[in-house]
C-alpha cells in the first residue's frame, strides 16, 4: 500500500512519533510487535498505544505497510535524513524567520571539536558544489 507521494510535503512529527520512527530507520521494515520490542525500555507506552501511533503515522504518509502472511509489516516512506531536513527547514522558517545564521552560530558555540571539523568540511563541500553549479 502506498500512503503518500514523495511529491507531497513531508509531514512533521511529534516527539513521540520521532521515537517510533527511529527503530524503523535503524532496523528496517518490521511488525508492530517487533517495533514495540525495539523501542527504548523507558518509553512507557502500552502496546496498544504504539499500534495507535503507527496507525497515525500511516495516515500521515510517513509509514507504509504490506500484509505478509496475515500480519502487517511497516516501513518508513522517508529516510531519517529526509525527515530531519524537513524538520530543520520547518524550524528555520518558523523559529528563525528563515535565517540560517543563528543556527550556524549555535553549532559553532556548542559543537565538539570533531563535530566542528565535520561541519567545516560540509560547508567547504557545499560551497565548492555551489561554485561548480552556478
C-alpha positions as CSV (number, residue, x, y, z in Angstrom):
1,X,0.0,0.0,0.0
2,X,1.4,3.4,-0.9
3,X,0.3,6.0,1.6
4,X,1.9,9.2,0.3
5,X,3.6,10.5,-2.8
6,X,7.2,11.7,-2.4
7,X,6.0,14.8,-4.3
8,X,3.9,15.9,-1.3
9,X,5.4,18.0,1.5
10,X,6.9,15.8,4.2
11,X,4.7,15.8,7.3
12,X,6.0,17.0,10.7
13,X,6.4,14.6,13.6
14,X,5.6,14.9,17.3
15,X,8.3,14.0,19.8
16,X,6.6,10.6,20.3
17,X,6.5,9.9,16.6
18,X,10.2,10.6,16.3
19,X,10.8,7.9,18.9
20,X,8.5,5.5,17.0
21,X,10.4,6.1,13.7
22,X,13.9,5.6,15.0
23,X,13.8,1.8,15.1
24,X,12.5,1.7,11.5
25,X,15.5,3.8,10.4
26,X,17.9,1.6,12.4
27,X,16.4,-1.8,11.7
28,X,14.3,-1.5,8.5
29,X,10.7,-2.8,8.0
30,X,9.1,-4.6,10.9
31,X,5.8,-5.7,12.5
32,X,4.3,-3.6,15.3
33,X,5.3,-6.2,17.9
34,X,8.9,-6.0,16.7
35,X,8.8,-2.2,16.8
36,X,7.4,-2.4,20.4
37,X,10.3,-4.6,21.4
38,X,12.8,-2.3,19.7
39,X,11.7,0.8,21.5
40,X,13.8,2.2,24.3
41,X,12.9,0.5,27.6
42,X,11.8,3.8,29.2
43,X,9.2,4.7,26.6
44,X,6.4,3.8,29.0
45,X,3.8,3.1,26.3
46,X,1.3,0.2,26.2
47,X,1.5,-2.0,23.1
48,X,-2.0,-0.6,22.0
49,X,-0.6,3.0,22.2
50,X,2.3,2.0,19.9
51,X,-0.2,0.5,17.5
52,X,-2.3,3.7,17.6
53,X,0.8,5.8,16.9
54,X,1.8,3.5,14.0
55,X,-1.7,3.9,12.5
56,X,-1.4,7.7,12.8
57,X,2.0,7.6,11.0
58,X,0.4,5.5,8.2
59,X,-2.4,8.1,7.9
60,X,0.2,10.9,7.8
61,X,2.0,9.1,5.0
62,X,5.2,8.6,6.9
63,X,4.9,4.8,7.3
64,X,3.7,2.4,4.6
65,X,2.8,-1.2,5.1
66,X,2.1,-4.5,3.3
67,X,0.4,-7.6,4.6
68,X,2.8,-10.6,4.8
69,X,1.3,-14.0,5.9
70,X,-1.6,-12.3,7.8
71,X,0.5,-9.6,9.6
72,X,1.3,-6.1,8.7
73,X,4.9,-5.2,8.0
74,X,5.6,-1.4,8.3
75,X,8.3,0.5,6.6
76,X,9.3,4.2,6.5
77,X,8.3,6.2,3.4
78,X,11.1,8.7,4.1
79,X,14.6,8.3,5.2
80,X,15.8,9.8,8.5
81,X,17.8,12.3,6.5
82,X,14.7,13.4,4.6
83,X,12.7,13.8,7.8
84,X,15.5,15.6,9.6
85,X,15.9,18.0,6.7
86,X,12.2,18.8,6.6
87,X,12.1,19.3,10.4
88,X,15.1,21.6,10.2
89,X,13.6,23.6,7.4
90,X,10.4,24.0,9.4
91,X,12.3,25.1,12.5
92,X,14.4,27.6,10.5
93,X,11.4,29.0,8.7
94,X,9.2,29.2,11.8
95,X,11.5,30.0,14.7
96,X,14.4,31.7,12.9
97,X,12.4,33.5,10.2
98,X,14.3,31.7,7.5
99,X,17.8,32.9,8.7
100,X,20.5,30.2,9.0
101,X,22.9,32.5,10.8
102,X,21.6,31.8,14.3
103,X,21.7,28.1,13.6
104,X,25.3,28.3,12.4
105,X,26.2,30.3,15.5
106,X,24.7,27.7,17.7
107,X,26.8,25.0,16.0
108,X,30.0,27.0,16.4
109,X,29.3,27.5,20.1
110,X,28.0,24.1,21.0
111,X,29.8,21.6,18.7
112,X,32.6,19.4,20.0
113,X,35.9,19.9,18.1
114,X,35.4,16.8,15.9
115,X,31.9,17.9,15.1
116,X,33.0,21.4,14.3
117,X,35.6,20.0,11.9
118,X,32.9,17.9,10.2
119,X,30.7,20.9,9.9
120,X,33.6,22.9,8.5
121,X,34.2,20.2,5.9
122,X,30.5,20.1,5.0
123,X,30.4,23.9,4.5
124,X,33.5,23.6,2.3
125,X,32.0,20.8,0.2
126,X,28.7,22.7,-0.2
127,X,30.5,25.9,-1.1
128,X,32.5,24.1,-3.8
129,X,29.4,22.4,-5.2
130,X,27.6,25.7,-5.4
131,X,30.6,27.3,-7.1
132,X,30.7,24.5,-9.7
133,X,27.0,24.6,-10.4
134,X,26.5,28.3,-10.7
